[in-house]
Amino acid sequence: MESFSMSLNDEQRTIQEWVHGFAVSAMRPIAHEWDEREETPWSFIRAAADTGIYSFDFFANAYADPTGLTLMVALEELAWGDAGLCMSIMGSTLAVAGLLAAGTPEQQMEWIPACFGTPSDPQVAAFCVSEADAGSDVSSLRTRAGYDEATDEWVLDGTKTWITNGGIAAVHVVVATVDPSLGSRGQASFVVPAGTPGLRMGRKFQKMGIRASHTAEVVLEGCRVPGHLLLGGKEQLDERFARAREGVRSSQQAAMATFELSRPAVGAQALGIARAAYEYALDHAKERVQFGRPIIENQSIAFALADMAISIESARLLVWRAAWMAAQRLPFTKGEGSMAKLAASEAAVSVTDKAIQIVGGFGYTRDCPVEQWHRDAKIYTIFEGTSEIQRLIIARSISGLKIR
Ligand SMILES: Cc1cc2nc3c(=O)[nH]c(=O)nc-3n(C[C@H](O)[C@H](O)[C@H](O)COP(=O)(O)OP(=O)(O)OC[C@H]3O[C@@H](n4cnc5c(N)ncnc54)[C@H](O)[C@@H]3O)c2cc1C
């Protein structure tokens, strides 16, 4: 087991400085423009791929870090640069987490690199779980996957909603119900490559924040994928279902296992937004003079900044701990992944709110980045499990009871 350290090692610090430099030079200057345009920022995605920040190699190296912190550090810097642009590249990693959670080693080798494309031809990927009637309640998915034995193909039918990169992705990882009588244990994940007949983008959503990130419906109509695109393979699925029918408690459902893996990473992004707003508000409070003195000399402003700093620093400790535990393959026995995501996302909302208050009227205008950061922060308490669902997971973990 890698021992715990409170300081980053030389390699992690180098990566932090490199990604921070990219955020300063390639993200901050275009953040406002892409927020207003609300389109997929392909020129930015290409720039990120060109520098190597958006690539399979970068992800694989960061993922291989035995302390688990490299990816957290990089994500915090990218979201500090701009959360929407960050999501336009890092949204793909949710599909990667889906492949890591359910795929065989061969499937992972084939499909994880495809989620990123190549430096000269970058691609994005999507993880498709949510449906109109199945948001927090992922056990009630209506999308069906039926097996056609004659052709060894799976046939997918249903509509996924609010999907990051939905319909524009090179790789869609789709979670569907195979055996409805088994509830969430009757689900399986499938790779649906771009261009598969029967897969199309539905409505594209207009959002409050992270507007450079594409969010849309994914419609599957008689969408046929070859048998080898069932993640984990048919034999494993049949065995899993047989155990479920006998009432044997199995490991988590595919969607939940994926979210457990990705929660510290979501928290790291929320931290980046919070830190951006805190730094801006701190600078502003030192410069802005009212009643003949900088506003920071008033305790109400200085204490607000102190509270902002505390919530960021404490959330970062939870994010780093959860990432470290995940890298050590230690189980989250107290909902540690949920604690990290919850603390960081709620810190982002409250810190950006306080930052607007400290900046005052200018902070409420679109000329000021804290206005956008507050809009961007809000999604972090909603996607990949709302704050209420995180509390539910933590409460169930610490009590051992089926809290509702
Ligand atoms: C920008 C964006 C990107 C997204 N990207 C993806 C993606 O890539 N892939 C994907 O699959 N999904 C994605 N989602 C969907 C997201 O994960 C869901 O919106 C989220 O899980 C919540 O589901 P819901 O919106 O249906 O809300 P609901 O489940 O309807 O919840 C509404 C409210 O009820 C509360 N609630 C529900 N159940 C309980 C309970 N048991 N106890 C207490 N409170 C409860 C919730 O906390 C919430 O406050 C995305 C959403 C957005 C907005």
The ligand as a Tripos MOL2 file, in Angstrom:
@<TRIPOS>MOLECULE
LIG
   53    58     1     0     0
SMALL
NO_CHARGES

@<TRIPOS>ATOM
      1 C1        -25.6560   18.9850  -17.5140 C.3       1 LIG1
      2 C2        -26.0240   17.5770  -17.1940 C.ar      1 LIG1
      3 C3        -25.2090   16.5390  -17.6030 C.ar      1 LIG1
      4 C4        -25.5580   15.2240  -17.3390 C.ar      1 LIG1
      5 N1        -24.7910   14.2060  -17.8220 N.ar      1 LIG1
      6 C5        -25.2140   12.9220  -17.7100 C.ar      1 LIG1
      7 C6        -24.5260   11.8510  -18.3620 C.ar      1 LIG1
      8 O1        -23.5140   12.0620  -19.0430 O.2       1 LIG1
      9 N2        -25.0300   10.5950  -18.2560 N.ar      1 LIG1
     10 C7        -26.1550   10.3100  -17.5410 C.ar      1 LIG1
     11 O2        -26.5500    9.1560  -17.4900 O.2       1 LIG1
     12 N3        -26.8460   11.2990  -16.8980 N.ar      1 LIG1
     13 C8        -26.4060   12.6000  -16.9810 C.ar      1 LIG1
     14 N4        -27.1090   13.6160  -16.3660 N.ar      1 LIG1
     15 C9        -28.3020   13.2990  -15.5880 C.3       1 LIG1
     16 C10       -28.0820   13.4590  -14.0800 C.3       1 LIG1
     17 O3        -27.2550   12.4430  -13.6050 O.3       1 LIG1
     18 C11       -29.4850   13.4720  -13.4130 C.3       1 LIG1
     19 O4        -30.0750   14.7070  -13.7140 O.3       1 LIG1
     20 C12       -29.3860   13.2830  -11.9190 C.3       1 LIG1
     21 O5        -29.0030   11.9850  -11.6040 O.3       1 LIG1
     22 C13       -30.7110   13.5640  -11.1930 C.3       1 LIG1
     23 O6        -31.7890   12.9240  -11.7980 O.3       1 LIG1
     24 P1        -33.1110   13.7560  -12.1580 P.3       1 LIG1
     25 O7        -32.6780   14.9660  -12.8740 O.co2     1 LIG1
     26 O8        -34.0650   12.8550  -12.8110 O.co2     1 LIG1
     27 O9        -33.6980   14.2360  -10.7780 O.3       1 LIG1
     28 P2        -34.7180   13.3990   -9.7600 P.3       1 LIG1
     29 O10       -34.1700   12.0520   -9.6060 O.co2     1 LIG1
     30 O11       -36.0750   13.5550  -10.3630 O.co2     1 LIG1
     31 O12       -34.5600   14.2320   -8.4870 O.3       1 LIG1
     32 C14       -35.2780   15.4400   -8.2410 C.3       1 LIG1
     33 C15       -35.0530   15.8260   -6.7940 C.3       1 LIG1
     34 O13       -35.5600   14.7920   -5.9190 O.3       1 LIG1
     35 C16       -34.5400   14.3640   -5.0540 C.3       1 LIG1
     36 N5        -34.7030   12.9400   -4.7690 N.ar      1 LIG1
     37 C17       -34.9190   11.9360   -5.6430 C.ar      1 LIG1
     38 N6        -34.9760   10.7640   -4.9990 N.ar      1 LIG1
     39 C18       -34.7770   11.0200   -3.6810 C.ar      1 LIG1
     40 C19       -34.7120   10.2210   -2.5020 C.ar      1 LIG1
     41 N7        -34.8340    8.8880   -2.5430 N.pl3     1 LIG1
     42 N8        -34.4850   10.8430   -1.3170 N.ar      1 LIG1
     43 C20       -34.3390   12.1840   -1.2700 C.ar      1 LIG1
     44 N9        -34.3940   12.9940   -2.3450 N.ar      1 LIG1
     45 C21       -34.6100   12.4170   -3.5480 C.ar      1 LIG1
     46 C22       -33.2500   14.6380   -5.7920 C.3       1 LIG1
     47 O14       -32.1470   14.7340   -4.9150 O.3       1 LIG1
     48 C23       -33.5690   15.9710   -6.4420 C.3       1 LIG1
     49 O15       -33.3960   17.0120   -5.5220 O.3       1 LIG1
     50 C24       -26.7500   14.9380  -16.5990 C.ar      1 LIG1
     51 C25       -27.5600   16.0010  -16.1690 C.ar      1 LIG1
     52 C26       -27.2290   17.2920  -16.4850 C.ar      1 LIG1
     53 C27       -28.1690   18.3870  -16.0700 C.3       1 LIG1
@<TRIPOS>BOND
     1     1     2 1
     2     2     3 ar
     3     2    52 ar
     4     3     4 ar
     5     4     5 ar
     6     4    50 ar
     7     5     6 ar
     8     6     7 ar
     9     6    13 1
    10     7     8 2
    11     7     9 ar
    12     9    10 ar
    13    10    11 2
    14    10    12 ar
    15    12    13 ar
    16    13    14 ar
    17    14    15 1
    18    14    50 ar
    19    15    16 1
    20    16    17 1
    21    16    18 1
    22    18    19 1
    23    18    20 1
    24    20    21 1
    25    20    22 1
    26    22    23 1
    27    23    24 1
    28    24    25 2
    29    24    26 1
    30    24    27 1
    31    27    28 1
    32    28    29 2
    33    28    30 1
    34    28    31 1
    35    31    32 1
    36    32    33 1
    37    33    34 1
    38    33    48 1
    39    34    35 1
    40    35    36 1
    41    35    46 1
    42    36    37 ar
    43    36    45 ar
    44    37    38 ar
    45    38    39 ar
    46    39    40 ar
    47    39    45 ar
    48    40    41 1
    49    40    42 ar
    50    42    43 ar
    51    43    44 ar
    52    44    45 ar
    53    46    47 1
    54    46    48 1
    55    48    49 1
    56    50    51 ar
    57    51    52 ar
    58    52    53 1
@<TRIPOS>SUBSTRUCTURE
     1 LIG1         1 GROUP 0 **** ****
